[in-house]
Amino acid sequence: MYKGEYDKAYLYVNQDKKKRVSLFRKSKWISYARYLWEEHNGKIPDGYEVDHINNNIDDRLENLQLLTREENIKKNSNRKR
């Protein structure tokens, strides 16, 4: 699907000192989690986004799931900070 189509890859450390990867394709940045999901499962349906099951920036495929925006907000509002 996306192999070889990226203009840039960007590795950075966020405020929580977690490593993040974003990919730049056709004037748009996408997260590495989104890239992984789509490479293994196909296009993400409209209205869904990739969620990290363990609420940690852990981009292993088994830690990714699709949720609607509303489900993701609800899930994250219930977690302890």
Summary of the structure (lengths in Angstrom):
residues: 81
radius of gyration: 13.3
end to end distance: 36.6
largest distance: 39.4
contacts: 175
relative contact order: 0.16
helix: 27%
strand: 33%
